């Protein structure tokens, strides 16, 4: 006796074409998101991950990863602008807990707390908020070294007084020992417009090919329905 086994998968061509166009639309959307983030400070490009079963399960087979390469670092006139020359993230206190960001554009309030532009507290390497021991008259009196040590010049004592180390961590929340903090710099995105447009071209071609197949199949189906109607 012989037993034959296996899996066969058959579906209508219209469904396959629609699913493929849906997937390619999502991929184009991811690429557009990267293009829109080109000039954003601290933005990290998103890479699309396409699973082996995407052609069968559609957009449920898509996911994203973050490209953590260092972006374009440019000089700034603000002493409270910081960029990381190595991989890592600043920690800020968000509404739902600790959040990670590469956007190092900070400010201080009247009480000397170091804040992000949207008023979230910047955290130190021990998880506490960073507060300057004195509020300086000029921002240039605040100094941050390559390891993230925040200090401020106290005119009363004529000394630099520490406020703690910035809590710079990797994507797993582990402290980065040598983050190479650059004071007076901002980091723009790590997106290359040329690469994004080149990568988008085959996706657009695939979308157009599936669109043409869908239209041909739809026209043939309409002809069949029309002929069936006349013969009946």
C-alpha positions in Angstrom: 0.0 0.0 0.0 1.3 3.5 -0.9 0.3 6.6 1.0 0.7 10.0 -0.8 0.7 13.1 1.3 1.4 16.8 0.8 0.0 20.3 0.9 -1.5 22.1 -2.1 -2.4 25.7 -2.1 -4.7 27.2 -4.7 -6.4 30.5 -4.8 -8.0 32.9 -7.2 -5.6 35.1 -9.2 -7.6 38.2 -8.3 -7.0 37.6 -4.6 -3.3 37.0 -5.1 -2.9 40.2 -7.1 -4.8 42.3 -4.6 -2.7 40.9 -1.7 0.5 41.6 -3.6 -0.6 45.2 -4.3 -1.5 45.6 -0.6 2.0 44.4 0.5 3.8 46.6 -2.0 1.7 49.6 -0.9 2.9 49.0 2.7 6.5 48.8 1.5 6.1 52.1 -0.4 4.6 53.6 2.8 7.7 52.5 4.8 10.0 54.0 2.2 8.0 57.3 2.2 8.3 57.4 6.0 12.1 57.3 5.7 12.1 60.0 3.0 9.9 62.2 5.2 12.3 61.7 8.1 15.4 62.7 6.1 15.7 66.2 7.8 14.4 65.2 11.2 16.8 65.4 14.1 17.4 62.0 15.7 15.4 60.0 13.1 16.5 56.5 12.4 15.5 54.8 9.2 13.2 51.8 9.2 14.1 48.6 7.3 11.2 46.4 6.1 11.5 42.7 6.9 9.6 40.5 4.5 8.9 36.9 5.8 8.9 33.8 3.6 5.1 33.5 3.8 4.2 37.1 2.9 2.9 36.1 -0.5 0.3 34.0 1.2 -0.5 35.9 4.4 -0.1 39.4 3.0 0.9 42.4 5.2 0.8 40.2 8.3 4.2 38.9 7.1 5.8 42.3 7.1 7.6 43.8 10.1 10.2 46.6 10.7 13.6 46.9 12.1 15.5 50.1 13.1 18.7 51.0 11.4 20.8 52.2 14.3 23.8 53.6 12.3 24.9 57.1 13.3 23.3 59.8 11.2 24.6 63.1 9.8 26.2 65.2 12.6 26.2 68.9 12.1 27.4 71.8 14.2 24.9 73.9 16.2 25.1 77.3 17.9 23.2 76.0 21.0 25.4 74.7 23.9 22.5 72.4 24.9 22.4 70.6 21.6 24.1 67.2 21.9 24.9 64.4 19.4 26.1 60.9 19.9 29.0 59.8 17.7 28.4 56.2 18.7 25.3 54.0 18.8 23.1 54.6 21.8 20.1 56.6 23.1 19.4 59.4 25.6 17.0 58.4 28.3 14.0 60.7 29.0 11.1 60.3 31.4 7.9 60.0 29.4 4.3 59.7 30.6 4.4 55.9 30.3 7.9 55.3 31.6 11.5 55.7 30.2 11.8 56.5 26.6 14.8 56.4 24.3 15.7 59.1 21.8 18.6 60.2 19.6 17.3 63.8 19.6 19.7 65.6 21.9 18.2 69.1 21.7 17.7 70.0 25.3 16.9 73.0 27.5 16.9 73.9 31.2 14.0 75.3 33.2 14.1 77.9 36.0 14.9 75.1 38.6 17.9 73.8 36.6 16.3 70.6 35.4 17.6 69.4 32.0 14.6 68.8 29.7 13.9 67.7 26.2 12.2 70.2 23.8 8.8 68.6 24.8 9.5 69.1 28.5 10.5 65.5 29.4 13.2 65.1 32.1 16.5 63.9 30.9 17.7 61.0 33.0 21.2 60.3 34.5 23.0 56.9 34.4 21.5 56.0 37.8 17.9 56.7 36.6 17.4 60.0 38.4 16.6 63.3 36.7 19.4 65.6 35.9 19.3 68.9 37.8 22.0 71.5 37.7 23.3 72.6 41.2 23.1 76.2 40.0 21.2 77.9 37.1 23.8 79.7 35.1 23.3 83.1 33.5 24.6 81.9 30.2 24.3 78.5 28.6 27.9 78.4 27.7 28.7 77.9 31.4 27.3 74.4 31.0 29.8 71.8 29.9 29.3 68.2 28.9 32.3 65.9 28.1 32.5 63.0 25.7 31.3 60.5 28.4 28.2 62.6 29.2 29.3 64.2 32.4 27.2 67.4 32.9 28.9 70.2 34.8 28.1 73.9 35.4 30.3 76.8 36.3 29.4 78.2 39.7 30.4 81.9 39.9 30.2 81.9 43.7 32.7 79.1 44.2 34.5 79.8 40.9 34.4 76.0 40.2 32.8 73.6 37.9 30.2 71.6 39.7 28.9 68.2 38.4 25.2 67.4 37.9 25.7 63.8 36.9 26.3 61.6 33.8 23.7 61.4 31.1 22.1 58.0 31.0 23.0 56.9 27.5 22.1 53.3 26.8 21.8 50.9 23.9 18.6 49.5 22.5 18.6 46.8 25.2 18.8 49.4 28.0 22.5 48.7 28.8 24.7 51.7 29.6 27.1 52.8 26.9 30.5 53.3 28.5 31.9 55.6 25.9 29.1 57.3 23.9 31.2 60.1 22.5 28.8 62.9 23.3 29.4 66.0 21.2 28.3 69.3 22.7 27.1 72.0 20.3 26.1 69.4 17.6 22.9 67.9 16.3 22.4 64.6 14.6 20.1 64.4 11.6 18.7 61.2 10.2 20.8 58.3 8.8 18.5 58.2 5.7 20.1 58.3 2.2 17.5 59.7 -0.2 19.3 58.1 -3.2 19.2 54.7 -1.7 15.6 55.1 -0.7 14.5 56.0 -4.2 16.6 53.2 -5.8 15.0 50.7 -3.4 11.5 52.0 -4.1 11.8 51.5 -7.9 11.4 47.7 -8.1 8.6 47.9 -5.5 6.7 50.3 -7.7 7.3 48.1 -10.8 6.0 45.1 -9.0 2.9 47.0 -7.9 2.2 48.1 -11.5 2.7 44.6 -12.8 0.2 43.2 -10.3 -2.2 46.0 -11.1 -2.0 45.1 -14.8 -2.6 41.4 -14.0 -5.5 42.3 -11.9 -7.1 44.4 -14.6 -6.6 41.7 -17.2 -8.2 39.1 -14.9 -11.0 41.4 -14.1 -11.8 42.1 -17.8 -11.7 38.3 -18.6 -14.1 37.6 -15.7 -16.5 40.3 -16.9 -16.4 38.8 -20.4 -17.2 35.3 -19.0 -20.1 36.7 -16.9 -21.4 38.6 -19.9 -21.3 35.5 -22.2 -23.0 33.4 -19.5 -25.7 36.0 -19.3 -26.3 35.9 -23.1 -26.4 32.1 -23.4 -28.9 31.8 -20.6 
